[in-house]
């Protein structure tokens, strides 16, 4: 459930970046963030469906996401893409750490190889996204 909440917060932060980034290469960054939040939207749907698959109801309100989330909301200090990307990169890395911690838990403690595999795949997708983010900082 916390994974879903973190994904939703990351989605919202990425949507914020898409709407509010300001810089000379605005359009390129605007499209970049659009691609990222599109991918996150798919991740959110997949996580919610996995939660339902294992017999639970997925949290689906902003209040529940804010109560469950581990990520913080985006501050409005500056809207330059490098600053935004650094914050998003930090969030992706935090999610990867949490996903990695859960792989063993699902596989061994809960004996749920399917969810463990799902979490592994999600972690790999986030790792790819960190690569894209890092490439914009070089």
N, C-alpha and C positions, 0 to 999 in steps of 0.2 A: 504494500500500500504506500509506503514511503517512497519507493522507486517511482510510482505513478505520480505522486505529488511533486517530486523533484523534477521529473520530466516535464510536468506542466509548468512549473516555475521557469525552467530553462526555455521552454517554448515561448512563454510570455516575455521573457527577457530578450529573446531573439526577435520576436515580433516588434518589440520596442526599438531594437536596433534597426530593423528594417524601416520603420516609420520615421525615426528621429536622427539617424546618422547625418552628420554634416561634415562635408569636406569637398575638395575639388573633384574627387573621383566618386561623387555621390552615387551615380547610377550603377557603377560596377559593384559597389558595396551593397547598395539597395537590393540588387539581384542576388548577390551572394547570400545575404541574410534571408531572402525569400526562399532560396533553395534549402537552407538549413532548417527554417521553421516548417517547411513542407515535410522534410524528413522526420522532424520531431513529432509532427502531427501523426504520422504513421506509427512511430514508436509508441506514442501515448495510446493509440487505439489498440495496438498489439499487446501492450502491458495490461490494459483494462480487460481485454478479452482473455488473457492468460489468467488474470485474477478470477474471472467468471468460470473459466475452465476448471480451476482447482476448487470451485465450490463457494466462492465468496462474492459479495457484491463490491463492485469497484467504487471507491469514493468519487463523487462527481459534483461537488460544490466547491466554490472558491474557499469557503470557510474550512471545509475538510482538508483541502490542499494546503492551506496556510497552517493548519494545525499539525499536519503530518510532515511537511517539507523540512529538509535540512539545509537547503540553499537559501540565501538571502535575496531580497528583491534588489533590482538595479537602482543605483543612486543616480541622480541627475546632475552630477558634477560637470561632466563634459560629454559631448556626443560625437567625439572623434572616433573613427573606426579602430585605431590601434588600442585606445583605452577600452573600448567596448569588447574588442576581440580578446584582450588579455583577461578581462573579467569572465567572459564566456569560456575561455580556455580553462581557467581555474575551476569553473563549475563542471565542465566536462570531465576534468581529471578527478574531481571529488566524486562524481557519479561512477566513474570507472572503478575507483577504490571500493565504493559501497557494493557495486555489482560483483567485483572479484571476491569480496568477503562473503557474499551470499551463495556463490557457486558451490562451495563445500557444504554449507549449511543445507541447501536443498538436496544435494546428492547424497550426503552421508547421514546427516541428522534426520531429515524427513524422508529419505529414500525415494526422492522424486527426481529421477534422472531427466525427465522431460522438462521440468521447470529449470533444472540446472543447465541443461542444454540451451534453453531459451535465454536464460540470463547470460550465458557465455556468448551467444550470438549478439545480444544487445550490447554487451561490453565491447565486442569486436567492432560493431558499427560506430560506437562512440569513439573508439580508438582511431578509426578512419577520419571521423570528423575533427578530432584534435589535430590530425595531420593537415587537414585543409586550413584550420585556423592558424596553425603555426606558419604555414606557407605565406600567409598574409602579413606576418610580422617580420619576415626576412627582407 
